[in-house]
């Protein structure tokens, strides 16, 4: 009897057809090596049929500890900016392109490390299934990693941000910076950059409901 070929499919392909079942399946994902050092998988959260989906890069230290996306300093900026344009955080679905925290130790601190292409690709099937099940009318790519995952190629943020692009039939794409960018800009530029970020998000308002 011939030995059956090894199953090379992604675990996301075998998860159920609800966000809850997808989230449960992702807790045991071993598609790349990042799970080895992360505390847990940090999956997306929000209404199961939200009209707007926001995609970030990866969980940070706080997210890895709590198991929830965008609950650290960058998440606070995102929540305030959404409120500024009249969108409640509870109305949107928030997730990341990569579901495990990638970091390097500096003393006792775990410092964020940018995911490489192979890690983004390994996690893409989870994001694709989230998009299929949520079926949003608008996807907001927060930063270069999110745009890379969604479009399958490196996409410059500066020249593409603040425009409504077509992602798929009936689905628009808005590219902007990751809110963590606003934490890193010089103090004298923070107000201007925050206002620019809010103006980008304001384009999402017509997609609510």
Helices and strands as residue ranges (DSSP letters): G 11-14, H 19-26, G 33-36, E 52-58, H 61-66, H 73-84, G 89-91, E 93-98, E 103-106, E 109-112, H 117-134, E 138-142, H 144-151, E 164-168, E 171-176, H 180-184, G 187-189, H 190-202, G 205-207
